[in-house]
Amino acid sequence: MLIRQLPLSGSLYRTWVYRALRTVVIWGVPALVWMPASAMEWPEFPSPESVSVVIVGEDMRINGLPTKIWEFSTAQPPEEVLSYYRREWKKPAVPDSPGFIEEEAGGWQVISRSEDPYLYTVQVVESSMGSSKGFLAVSRPMELVGYQADGFAKPAGSEILSDVFSDDAGKRGRVIQFKNSQSIEANYNFYRNRYLADGWAELSELPAVVVN
């Protein structure tokens, strides 16, 4: 198994958030609680020998859920990847419960396993020439405590859709998605006025830089 480091992008946030939270709900975990992910000891995530794995998020919180995420690729087709995890997770972690759960979401095949206190999730899709690609994630679901996104100013009437935070090798990032009934211009003016008051400068008002 080959492993390398890859910075976590905003597109990956958007790709993963929905599926991660959906899988948590399927396993019957009602909601999430925050705890510092960096204070955790993450377990090893099993994977086939032929899989090339890229670490994309070592210290993340998805709506408060501590999570570690890898991206993978392999020459094997998706069915072989799924078969590996069906064998690996065949034995239930808890008596009288399934060893794993499978579903399809947006064209992706998803297989997950709850092994207290961790939730393991694999999502895979066919790539070029019969190969496959996907994501591995391990997280720590907790009991319902009513997680609320904080430290984020937003226009009146806004609803937070997702709040994803990462801190990898000192590179901190946060992506928040929200919606409201206000116009794009009203949202822009809200943040423009707020950040200008905090000493920020608008790019369109900065002098042009000429590169020879």
Steps between C-alpha positions, in 0.01 A plus 500: 500500500650836395429811707572867432372835632254713304352834614126486564308708247161667519365266234592202717315659791186525288544146365536339838275693744164368378610137478676501836200640684259274311701193605494611863121523490470153343688349793250659736724770648263796553749789500849611581716649772831682461826388654854589387588254223870555559459353849381169356682181415370401157489128413647347186260483205525167313544519123593263213870468418445632147350827621690830485390722789531877542448666838273800449373584848669385820333739743150593384165579654191459280213677678689426820579138410872418539603331173807378315476458121710336228454496122587179314539363148554148370502302178237273654134554408263630771350154557839358602554785744156440652564125516817563699308695766214249505757235594690728738183611682301177476518432875269739692665731751189464717297175533169490309596800284626517141874501441454775244236700314498573125315764303522707181517879514529721194664232287747401775499162674532543876585235758535582869565330832430613855766379743461691825616770539584531129303514177687378190373604156612414147352659190611385157413574137624367166780699341668459159572163335310304764703636790349670802551791737344615821536605862565333834393668823503421868304712746378503861124551528372611840167554674261781411604832649367744239820607326497866391748672270658790688743780427342567161317823422210463258212713370171488690284199419793285377495122549829310532507199264846368583804600703828324417825580680848358438840547663769300319866566570415849621291584194163604638189525283126533545224472240147601598199466273184693584186625335258789547228685310708813445645600164861439396562874520364518856725212608800660330437837667464332840848347480654797317394743769599266781850425372575856389415606856752241623777651288476280192546647150289426194707354215330718240619809689866391531755645253585270210831313512694501173726198437770551237 
